[in-house]
């Protein structure tokens, strides 16, 4: 890993799960990334949200665990044409092992463009038969 520098290095070495989506004002909750299996962990390095339609709703980013780990939230009524950025460094913030990366919207009405950067890596001790 020493020859790979920065957050990009992690995404090149492990499985890059970066992506983007548009949240329409009539949109709702969504699974942004599905984890490969129960032996892998998703790490989020950065989330950028550009709100283009303000409303009295909020957006949160969390994992699919039964007691979800929330890693970011855009507050209620964030304002038109506002930009929200959440940065977690080169290594990133891990979600719960074996859980998906979710977008949760409190209710319809808010519109935004969303970009995230991150990677997935094998974190559990397992045998090759399970892969």
Buried (B, 14 or more C-beta within 10 A) or exposed (E): EEEEEEBBBBBEEBBBBBEEBEBEBEBEEEEBBEBBEEBBBBBBBBBBBBBBBBBEBBBBBBBBBEEBBEBBBBEEBBEEEEEBEBBBEBEBBBBBBBBBBBBBBBEBBBBBBBBBBBBBBBBEEEEEEEE
